[in-house]
Amino acid sequence: MPRLNNRVAVTGMGTICGLGHSLDEVWTNLIEGKNGITEIERKSLDPEKISIKIAGTVKDFELSEDILSRKEAAKYDTFIHYALHSANEALNQAGLLKSSPYIPGKTGTIIGVGMGGFPIIEKTINIFNERGERRVSPFFIPSIIPNMASGVISLRFNLRGVNYTTSSACASASHAISAAFFEIQSGRQDMMVTGGAESVISNLPFAGFNSMRALSKNKNPEKASRPFDVDRDGFVMGEGAGILVLENLDKAIARGATIYGEVVGTGYSSDAYHITAPHPEGEGAVACMEMSLYTAGISPEDIGYVNAHGTSTPLGDKAETMALKRTFGNHAKNLLISSSKSMTGHLLGAAGGLESIVCLKALYEKMLPPTINLENQDPECDLDYIANKARAVEVEYALNNSFGFGGTNSSLIFKSSN
């Protein structure tokens, strides 16, 4: 019978977003409170048709040919490039890129992707309409389906165990990490590559979110994403990836790996309230955080830092604040909370991957990133959101929240290795 209580270590992390192409670059910019949101310069967006022209886009990136040849890379949409890039970085940091002590069948990958390959979908629709069926690429379907991020990672890095994708809107990456955690905890897998990737900087996603009045209409990219501020008016789109290497803790220690932290708690819930709006009392978020505390076996008072979902929407930030108060009671006023989306924008399905890495780096480096643009804090969002300047604080446990359309919620708890 497999063991059901293996401890799960994080031994590698990789990321790419509007703040940089590597973990070190992204982390440095987060701690310095830099903003990765700019005006969009991307051919996949038509400035004549789209009124929102700011996003947390990745700049000047091309997938290294050491990871995938240019010919092979051309077969896949951008979100797959981001997933491969960050998986390569994470495996390299874990010391598993060139050789591994694990049986390939005991290594796997679960990657969260919320929306898939919209840029190539739109491009192919135009080709089909203008030039007909025979001009559609035979690589069209493999280039855009969400599970190809995990599929290509599995192929490139010879991971022959679990291989699938979670797609649950903005909770996709967090659900992927939770699933990977259970694979190792149960003993079915020894090592997992997990997290999320997303790139939907194209016309239809912007038009769709804008028609819902979900996006910020602030034309100043430096100030548009302002979680918990009274002047917030919607989220800012972001893109990128956040990928983690999880291992059986005992086996990671035996091979001499650096342990950056542990995954110790997971929680899920559904609001069952509305397809896009959060429950106004934070019911689902409360249940989700309480489940994560229960599975971690800790009390609310043990949590020191929260990387909030904090999207900068009027309803969402208020509901999350209320949920934190209900979950943590009197301890809520002691929590140190920040939203890295103030600097990266909202990475949608990849958000939980990047923000889990933020939690782990905060624990490991003993430094908590700020919420920038918090200049006029909403009186109804009255907790400590680490306004505008990072804080050097040592905490033992961090919690990350990810809440998605459809009322799906996910919370993860990480424990310091220090």
Buried (B, 14 or more C-beta within 10 A) or exposed (E): EEEEEBBBBBBBBBBBBBBBBBBEBBBEBBBBBBBBBBEBEBEBBEEEEBEBBBBBBBEEBEBEEEBBEEEBBEBBBBBBBBBBBBBBBBBBBBBBBEEBEBEBEBBBBBBBBBBBBBBBBBBBEEBBEEEEEEEBBEEBEBBBBBBBBBBBBBBBBEBEBBBBBBBBBBBBBBBBBBBBBBBBBBBBBBBBBBBBBBBBBBBBBBBBBBEEEBBBEBEEBEBBBBBBBBBBBBBBBBBBBBBBBBBBBEBBBEBEBBBBBBBBBBBBBBBEBEEEBBBEBBBBBBBBBBBBBEBBEBEBEBBBBBBBBBBBBBBBBBBBBBBBBBBBEEBBEEBBBBBBBBBBBBBBBBBBBBBBBBBBBBBBBBBBBBBBBBEEBBEEBEBBBBBEEBBEEBBBBBBBBBBBBBBBBBBBBBBBBE
